[in-house]
């Protein structure tokens, strides 16, 4: 029996913000909020700031870590235990491709903004 291949969804660039809500992180990482809460229990490295009413606020480093965990589990085929071990033993080598991807997406988003601004200026001058 042939397994259906999941279509790999490109994740959006991470905006320049200090804090993100769980729903924002859910969208940025293409994950359900309950998955993020579960991963907090399974991965000791993932500790978002908790404020009033136990609301979670994630920072950019948290989002990069979540994307890294997502890659290990969904793309590389690790189990939760295997991903946890991988993160513990070689955190810097695992995160490099994820960090590069984040930087590239951020640059693309900035360049698209510059292009839109230039196009608007050209239209305004005509």
N, C-alpha and C positions, 0 to 999 in steps of 0.2 A: 504494500500500500504506500502511495506517495504522500509525503507530508507537504502540506501547503507552506510555501515560503512566505514569511511575513514580509510585508513591504516595509522597508526601513524608512522611517520618517525622519526627516532632517529636523533637528532641534533649533529653535530660534536663538538669536543672539541674546546674551544676558544684558539687560539695560544697566546703565550706570546709576545704581541706587545703593543705599547703605543697607536697607532691610527689605525683605520680601515676605509676603504672607504665604501660608501654605497653599492657598489656591493659585497664587502667582507661580510658585515653584512647581506646582502640579502641572501647569500649562507649559512652563519653560522646559520641563523634563519629560513631558508626555507620560505622566504617571498619575494614578489616582491618589487622593489625599491619604486614604487608609494605608496605601503601600508605603508612603513616606513615614507615617506614624509607626508602622511595623518595622521598617528599616532602622528607625531610631532605637528600637529595642535590640535589634540584631547586630548593629554596627556601633561600637563604642565611640568611634571617631565622629559620628554624626550627632552633634548636640546643638540644635538651634537655641537661640536665646528665647526664654519664656518670660512673658510679661503678664500684666493683669489678666485674670481669668484663665491663666495657663495658655494664653495665645502664643503660638510659635512665630518667631521672626527669624528668617534665614538670611545669611549673608552670602556674598558671592562665592566665598570659599566653600560654603555648605553646598551650593548649587553645583560647583565643580565636582565635589566629592560624590554627590548624588548621581551626576552624570557618569562618573567613573564606576560607581557601583552598578548602575544600569547597564553600562557597557560590559562589565564582567559577567553579569547574570544573563543578560538577554542576547548579547552578541558573541561573547567568548564561551558561553555555556557552562560557567562555573556554578556550583551549588552555593547556597548562602555560606556554609562553612568554608568552602574553597575560596570564595570571594573575600571573606573576613581574613583568612590566612594570607591571601595574596596582598591585601591592603596592609596588613601588619608587617609582613616580611619585606615587601618591596614597594612602599608607597610612592617613592619618587619615580620609579620606572613605569608604573602603571598609569600615573596621572599625566605623564608627558603628552601622549597623544590627545588626551581629553583637554588639557590646558591649551595646546596648540590650536585645536579645533575651536575653542572658545575665543581665543585671540583673533583667529582668522574671521570668524563670524562677526565679531565686534568691528573689525576693520571694514568688512564688506558693508555693514550697516552704516558706518560713518561715511564711507565713500558714496553710498547711495544717497545719503542726506546731502552731501556736498554737491552731487550731480543734480539733485532736485533743486537746490538753491541756485545753482548756475543756470539751469533751464528756466527757472522763474525770472531770473535777472535778464536773460536774453529776451524772453517774452515781453517783459516790462519795458525794455529799451526799444522795441519795435513799434 
